[in-house]
Amino acid sequence: MPLGEGLDLDRLLAVRHERTTDRCGCFSFHNFTFQVDSRKPLAGKKIKFLFSEKIGFQALCGKEYCPVSFLGMKGGRSVTHIPDVVTALMQKVYSADGRRAA
């Protein structure tokens, strides 16, 4: 059965988590800090954080998908409960210096 027009199967099947951004448009996930790369101000906005191997890490801000940059660990804390699949995906999508891997 064909998908309806405008539906993106990769985004529909991505893992989703809801977060609220801070004053700088950043949010945390399992003690990792991310920033939404958007032209619109996102201070204190609710976003949906999506990730999969195909789309990487993205934020759904209203009706717009925005890339997400990895900033590092939050407050120097250690990670004790992040699922292995998320760790592997983060290593694949982001390089050690926080830029998107090619």
NORNOR-V622886 format. One record per backbone hydrogen bond with DSSP energy under -0.5 kcal/mol. CO is the residue of the C=O (numbers start at 1). NH is the residue of the N-H. E is the energy in kcal/mol with one decimal. If there is no record, write none. Layout:
co=CO nh=NH e=E
co=CO nh=NH e=E
This chain:
co=4 nh=7 e=-1.8
co=7 nh=9 e=-0.6
co=8 nh=12 e=-2.3
co=9 nh=13 e=-2.0
co=11 nh=14 e=-0.7
co=15 nh=51 e=-1.9
co=17 nh=49 e=-3.8
co=19 nh=47 e=-3.1
co=22 nh=25 e=-1.5
co=22 nh=44 e=-1.1
co=25 nh=36 e=-2.1
co=26 nh=22 e=-2.7
co=27 nh=34 e=-3.0
co=29 nh=32 e=-1.6
co=31 nh=74 e=-3.3
co=32 nh=29 e=-2.4
co=33 nh=71 e=-3.0
co=33 nh=72 e=-1.2
co=34 nh=27 e=-2.3
co=35 nh=37 e=-0.5
co=35 nh=69 e=-3.0
co=36 nh=38 e=-1.3
co=37 nh=67 e=-0.5
co=42 nh=45 e=-1.8
co=45 nh=21 e=-2.6
co=47 nh=19 e=-2.3
co=47 nh=49 e=-0.5
co=48 nh=50 e=-0.6
co=48 nh=60 e=-3.2
co=49 nh=17 e=-2.0
co=50 nh=58 e=-2.5
co=51 nh=15 e=-2.3
co=52 nh=56 e=-2.0
co=56 nh=52 e=-1.6
co=57 nh=68 e=-1.1
co=58 nh=50 e=-3.1
co=59 nh=61 e=-0.8
co=59 nh=66 e=-2.8
co=60 nh=48 e=-1.6
co=60 nh=62 e=-0.7
co=61 nh=63 e=-0.7
co=61 nh=64 e=-1.8
co=64 nh=61 e=-3.0
co=66 nh=59 e=-2.6
co=67 nh=37 e=-2.8
co=69 nh=35 e=-2.5
co=72 nh=33 e=-3.5
co=73 nh=75 e=-0.6
co=74 nh=77 e=-1.7
co=78 nh=80 e=-0.5
co=83 nh=86 e=-0.6
co=83 nh=87 e=-2.0
co=84 nh=88 e=-2.7
co=85 nh=89 e=-2.0
co=86 nh=90 e=-2.7
co=87 nh=91 e=-2.2
co=88 nh=92 e=-1.7
co=89 nh=93 e=-2.6
co=90 nh=94 e=-2.8
co=93 nh=101 e=-3.1
co=95 nh=98 e=-1.8
co=98 nh=70 e=-0.7
co=99 nh=95 e=-2.4
